[in-house]
């Protein structure tokens, strides 16, 4: 799931050992999506899933920010992340 988070700030990586670009001695890559193990990955994933659930009509609980709920007809649906 962490691979689906979009990175908001600029995060750069140095080239990996064995990766060679012949035109340049040094090369860095800018990340657009989160990598597993990246410190920003959980936050990026949470902000994306939070926006998606609220767009679908779920409401966030005031008591617990990881609890979402929606009432469809007379049936409540509760989702805990």
ABEGO torsion letter per residue (X at the ends): XAAABBBABBBBBBBBBGBBBAABABBBBBBABBBBGBAAAAAAAAAAAAAAAAAAGBBBBAABAABBBBBBEABBBBBBX
